[in-house]
Amino acid sequence: MNSSRSHPAAAAGPDPAAVTVEGLTKRYGRTTVVDRLSFTVRSGAVTGFFGPNGAGKTTVLKAVAGLVRPTAGRVLVRGRATVSDPRVLGVHIEPCGAHPGRTARAHLGALAVLAGLPRARVGEVLELVGLEDAAKRRVGTYSLGMRQRLGLAAALLGDPDVLVLDEPVNGLDPQAIRRLRTLIRERAQRGATTLLSSHLLSEAARIVDDVVIIDQGRLLRAGTVEELTSSTASLDDVFHDLTEGRSA
Ligand SMILES: Nc1ncnc2c1ncn2[C@@H]1O[C@H](COP(=O)(O)OP(=O)(O)OP(=O)(O)O)[C@@H](O)[C@H]1O
């Protein structure tokens, strides 16, 4: 679990996309929340996933994580429809799922044992997210930001090739945001992939390479930050124009 290793997928040469979303549709009853959505996530890139409230971002990320069953279409992670290996895919979508009566260390320890990961990794991820000092406290006493850090720590346990984060900066203080930014860029430098949703476009613009923008479950735009922005149009401007001012 050496964080300086390059990922198996990165070492294997030309890759399939890290994540492929193909014609994904999700309906709840008569309501279509994701509508024939297709996009790919480049290997080794940091991809920002944006859309106004209710656009369908969490639903799509849950489908990537295998937590939501598509009504139609499919999602592939590293070319596979089902991935349960935390070394391939790590996911943090609130709530983090830890029992409130458990300590963070016990929660992460149980996850590590279940996944067959070395226990030593628990201390490493607690340090990575800056939660060492609170590791022996019960999760029920945690603030939103601390729960976010714990969810991130759990997603990082397997040092996954593909990391999926839903609104990871929600509730984080500036220092924790900086730490997360460094962590994500460091992953990209060694070929690991991150897909993250965010409402804070200007914050996310600092770390993303690629952008996927959806609204009402449909793709509005996908491309690199360079492709989408210009000297006169920031990511905020592009988003605002595409979504007619509905907030991210
Ligand atoms: N289990 C469910 N049953 C019915 N409707 C659902 C369910 N889950 C989500 N939805 C609806 O699907 C739509 C998309 O929700 P989703 O949480 O994916 O959007 P989002 O882009 O993540 O929103 P936000 O930015 O507000 O977090 C919303 O209208 C939501 O009410």
The ligand as an SDF file (V2000), in Angstrom:
LIG
                    3D

 31 33  0  0  0  0  0  0  0  0999 V2000
  -34.5720    7.0020   -4.2300 N   0  0  0  0  0  0  0  0  0  0  0  0
  -35.1700    7.9930   -4.9110 C   0  0  0  0  0  0  0  0  0  0  0  0
  -36.4780    7.9610   -5.1700 N   0  0  0  0  0  0  0  0  0  0  0  0
  -37.0930    8.9280   -5.8660 C   0  0  0  0  0  0  0  0  0  0  0  0
  -36.4530   10.0100   -6.3550 N   0  0  0  0  0  0  0  0  0  0  0  0
  -35.1400   10.1030   -6.1330 C   0  0  0  0  0  0  0  0  0  0  0  0
  -34.4190    9.1110   -5.4030 C   0  0  0  0  0  0  0  0  0  0  0  0
  -33.1160    9.4770   -5.3520 N   0  0  0  0  0  0  0  0  0  0  0  0
  -33.0370   10.6530   -6.0040 C   0  0  0  0  0  0  0  0  0  0  0  0
  -34.2410   11.0240   -6.4790 N   0  0  0  0  0  0  0  0  0  0  0  0
  -34.5270   12.2530   -7.2470 C   0  0  0  0  0  0  0  0  0  0  0  0
  -33.6650   12.2760   -8.3440 O   0  0  0  0  0  0  0  0  0  0  0  0
  -33.3040   13.6040   -8.6660 C   0  0  0  0  0  0  0  0  0  0  0  0
  -31.7850   13.7030   -8.7360 C   0  0  0  0  0  0  0  0  0  0  0  0
  -31.2690   13.5720   -7.4110 O   0  0  0  0  0  0  0  0  0  0  0  0
  -29.7160   13.5390   -7.1380 P   0  0  0  0  0  0  0  0  0  0  0  0
  -29.5410   13.4500   -5.6510 O   0  0  0  0  0  0  0  0  0  0  0  0
  -29.0720   12.4990   -7.9780 O   0  0  0  0  0  0  0  0  0  0  0  0
  -29.2850   14.9780   -7.6760 O   0  0  0  0  0  0  0  0  0  0  0  0
  -27.9670   15.8150   -7.3850 P   0  0  0  0  0  0  0  0  0  0  0  0
  -27.5440   16.4050   -8.6890 O   0  0  0  0  0  0  0  0  0  0  0  0
  -26.9670   14.9940   -6.6590 O   0  0  0  0  0  0  0  0  0  0  0  0
  -28.5390   16.9620   -6.4360 O   0  0  0  0  0  0  0  0  0  0  0  0
  -27.8150   17.8840   -5.3090 P   0  0  0  0  0  0  0  0  0  0  0  0
  -26.8800   18.7600   -6.0550 O   0  0  0  0  0  0  0  0  0  0  0  0
  -28.9740   18.6500   -4.7550 O   0  0  0  0  0  0  0  0  0  0  0  0
  -27.1780   16.9780   -4.3230 O   0  0  0  0  0  0  0  0  0  0  0  0
  -33.9300   14.4950   -7.5970 C   0  0  0  0  0  0  0  0  0  0  0  0
  -35.1100   15.0490   -8.1320 O   0  0  0  0  0  0  0  0  0  0  0  0
  -34.2340   13.5330   -6.4850 C   0  0  0  0  0  0  0  0  0  0  0  0
  -35.3580   13.9550   -5.7660 O   0  0  0  0  0  0  0  0  0  0  0  0
  1  2  1  0
  2  3  1  0
  2  7  2  0
  3  4  2  0
  4  5  1  0
  5  6  2  0
  6  7  1  0
  6 10  1  0
  7  8  1  0
  8  9  2  0
  9 10  1  0
 10 11  1  0
 11 12  1  0
 11 30  1  0
 12 13  1  0
 13 14  1  0
 13 28  1  0
 14 15  1  0
 15 16  1  0
 16 17  2  0
 16 18  1  0
 16 19  1  0
 19 20  1  0
 20 21  2  0
 20 22  1  0
 20 23  1  0
 23 24  1  0
 24 25  2  0
 24 26  1  0
 24 27  1  0
 28 29  1  0
 28 30  1  0
 30 31  1  0
M  END
$$$$
